[in-house]
Amino acid sequence: MSLGGLTTPAQKDEHNTLILSVYYSMRILLLGANGQLARDLAPVLPGNVIAFTRAELDLAQTETISLKIAEVKPDVVVNCAAYNLVDQAEADTDAAFRTNCWGVRELAKACREHDIRLVQVSTDYVFGLDRELQQPLRETDPAGPVSVYGASKLNGEYFVRAICPKHLVIRTCGLYGVWGSGGKGGNFIETMLRVAGMGKPLRVVADQHCTPTATHDLARGIVALIQSDANGLFHLTNAGQTTWHDLAAEAFKLAGITADLTPITTEQFGAKADRPRYSVLNCEKAAQFGATMRPWQEAVAGYLEERKKKVV
């Protein structure tokens, strides 16, 4: 909803109040309800939130998607569901594409048919080509995934943008939240803290530059974009940049843990799937729509405090 010709503060306040009232009366279908992002997103989304787990709507079962959408009749669909087993996807290409590409295509078609706004969560892994000039990547920079997972997510993006006129595609990076990652069992910081607590040495990649992002912060950024009526492709992460090694070091410092931590290269780690060496995302466009994120160091500190309060 554009402000159009509104010029006075009173007119703008009235317009913004109208927008909020519209959003708080919406029906929002949230997919991937058991995941760490969806668990943080559900409580802050405006309106009536219907949260579906994979058992209730599985994107890999493409023939069921249109029927489910027609049954629920939401105003907005927020898709947090994904096949995100990056290394396993190298050997299970069909599974990754069924969920991240073909399932998303059917979801986009169903949303177009019923005039529904689709919010699709994507990833920095759509990038990956080496860059001599390491400048944060904008939405207009060419993508170049180096893994099956990245390719499946990029193709899903293309379908959403090509098929569904009312869409938000939000690329983010390295999510961690107090609910862990349902499909993976934990997150990077939890794994680091657990292994360090066992007194085992840690060898962590130090040549992949990115901005891991707290789901607590991303959830609020997504809501800001939805409520601002933004449309199109956006980058949204915590501010700044780091490496996985330095993220682990920061978590240990804040948690007061002394760990046997050694930096290694991507090649030394030897994962089945390649990762972007530089995938720091430029989030200036999202900030113009009210979605601003705190520095990644503050997000880690906030996460460590938040996890203390979680009732297991």
N, C-alpha and C positions, 0 to 999 in steps of 0.2 A: 504494500500500500504506500504509494508515494505521497509525500507531503504536498506535491503539486504547487498550487499558488498560495499556500498558507504562509503568512509572513509574520504575524504577531505571536508573541510568546503564549498568549491565551489560546489562540487558534491551534498552535502546535500542541499545547498541553491537552486540549480537548481531543485532538486527533489521536494522540498517543494513548489517552484513556480509552478511546473507542477501540484502538487496535488491541490493547490488553484485554478488554472485555470480550472481544471476538475470540482471542486465543484461549482464554480461560473457559470458554463454552465449547471448545472443540473436543472431538474424540480422536485420541492419538493411539495408534497401534504401534507398540514397541516390540521389535523382533530381537531374538537372542537374549531373552530375559534373564537367563542364568549367568551371563557373562559379567565380568567386572565393570565394564562401562555401563551396561544397561542397569546394573544394580545401583549405580550412582546416579544414573540419569532419571530413572523412574520417579524418585521423590521430588525432583525439581522441574519436571515437565509441566507446563500449564494444562489445564483441562482435565478431561476424563481419560486416564491412561489404561489401556488394555495391554497387558504384557504377555507375550507368547514365548514359550520355550520352543526348542526344536521339536519336541514331541507334539506340540500344537500346530506349528507351521514349520515344516522342514523345506528349505529352499532347494534342496537336492531332489525333492519330489515335485518337479515342476508342474505336473498335471493338476496338483491340488491348490496351487497358489491363487489363481483367479477366483475359484469358488470360495476360498477362505476370505479373501478381500471383500467379495460381494456380500458375504454373510455379516462381517463386522461393520462394513460401511464407515470406515474412519474418514476424518478430514485430512489427517496426516499419517504417513507411515514413516517410522524411524527404524532403519535397518542396521542393527548392531550385530547381526548374525554373520558369521563367516567361517570358512575353512581356513584356519590360521596355523596349521602345522607346516611350517616353512620347509623344513628338511624333508619331511615325509611326502610333501607334494611333488618332489622331484621324481619319485617312483610311483606316485598315485595321481598323475595328472588329471585323469577323468574326474576323480572325486573333487579336486580343487576347482575345476572348471564348472562342474555341476552346480556347486553352491555359489561360488564367487562370480560366475559369468552367466551361465544359462539360467540359473535360478533368479538372479538379479534382472536379467532380461525379461522374464515372465512377470516379475514384480513390477517393473517399469511399465509394461504393457497394461497390466491390471490397473495401475494407478492412473495412467492416461485415460483408460476407458471410463473410469469412475470420477475423473476430475479430482484426483487426490494429490496432495503434495508429498513427494518422496524425498526423504533425507537419507542419503547413503554415506556410511562411514567407510573411508578408504585409507590408504597407507602411503608412507614415504617410500615403500618398496617398489612403487611404480617408477622410481628413479633408480639409478645405479651406474650409469655410464661415468667413467672417470672424468673429472673436471680439473683442468689446470687452474682456472680461476675459481677458488672455493668461495663463492658468494651464495648466500641463502637463496634457495630456489623459489621462483615465483610460479604462480599458476600458469603463466604463459610459456614457461620453459619447457622444452621438449622432454617427454618421458622416455625412458629406456630401461625397462626392467631386466634384471640379470638372473631371475629365478622364475620357476613355474608359478609360485605363489604371486609374485609381483605381476606377472603377465595376466593371471586370472583376475586379479583385482583391477588392473587397468582396463581390461576388456569389459568388466562390469561397469566401470565408470562410463565408458563410451556408450554403452547401451542406455544407461540412465539419462545421459545428456542428450542423446539422439532421439529417444523415444518419449520421455516424459517431460512435457513443457514446464511443469511446476516442480522444480527439483533443487536440492542442495546436495552437492557432493563435497564432503569434508575429508581432506587428507590429514592424517595425524601420524604420530610416531611413538613406538616403544611404550605402550600403555602399561601402567601399574596402578593398582588400587587395592583397598583393604579386602575386597571380596575375592581377590586372586583371579586367575583366568581359568574358567571352568573346564575348557578343553585341554589345557596344558597342566593344570594343577599348580597354582602359584604364579609368581611373576619374577622378573629378574632380581629385584631387590630382596624379595623373600628368599630366593635361592642363595644369593650371596650371604645373607645373614645366617641362614641355616648351615651352610657349609663352613663358614667361619666359626660358628658356634661349636662345630664338631672338631675344630682344631686342624682342619685339612687345608693344604695349600690351595690357592686359587690362581689360575692363569687366565687372565681376562683380556680380550681383544682391545687394543689401544689405537687402532688405525681406522676405525669406522666412526665418522663424525656425524652426529645427529642430535636430536633434542628429545629424549624420553619425556613422557608427559603423564601427569597424574590424572586418573579418570575423574577425580573430584573436580578438578579445574576444567577438564574438557567438557564435562556434562554441562557446566554453567555456560561455557562458551557456545555450545550447541544451542542451548536455550536462547541465548542472546541473538544468535543468527536467525533462529526461527521467529522470534518475536519482532525482529527488525524487518521481517519480510524480505530477507536477502534471497537471491536466486542465483544459481550457477555454481562454479567451482571455487572452493576456498581452502587455504592452508590454515591449520589451527593446532599449535603446540604451545607448550610452555616457552618462555623467552630464553634466548641464549643458545649455546651449543656446548657439547661435551663429547666424550667417548664412553664406551661401556666400562672401560677400566677406571676412568675418572668418576663416573657415576658410582661405581662400587666403593671407591676410596672416600667419596663424600658421604655415602651412607654409613660407612664404618666410623668415620670421624664424628658424625652427628650422633651415632648410637653409642659412642664411647667404646668401640671394639677395636682391638689390635688384631690385625689379620695378616697372614702370609700371602700378600698380593703381588703378583708379577705381571707386567704388561707383556703381551705377545701380539703377533701379527695375525691377520685373517688367515693367511696360509698356514701358520703354525697351528691354529685352532682346528682347521681342516673340516669344517662343516660340509654336509652334502650339498647344500644350496649356497650359492654366492649371495653376498649382501652388498648393499651400496656402501662405497667407501666414504661418500659424502652425500648426505641427504638432509641437511639442515633446511628447514622450510621457512620462507619469508611469509610472515603472517600480517603484513601491513594491510592487505585488503580486508581481512576479517576485522581488524581493529577499527576500520572506517564504519563498520556496522555494529560497533559496540562490544565486540568480542575481543577483549584484551586478556592476556595471560601473564601471571607472575613469573619471575625467573625460575629456572629449573631447580636451583639450589633451595629456594624457598619452598618449592613444591615438595621436594624430598623431605625437608624438615617438617612440613605440614603432614606429610604421609606418615612419618615415623611417630608423630604425636597422635594422629588419628588411629593408627593401628593399635595403640595402647588401650583405646576406649572400646575397641570392638569386642563384642561378646561372642565367644566361640561356641 
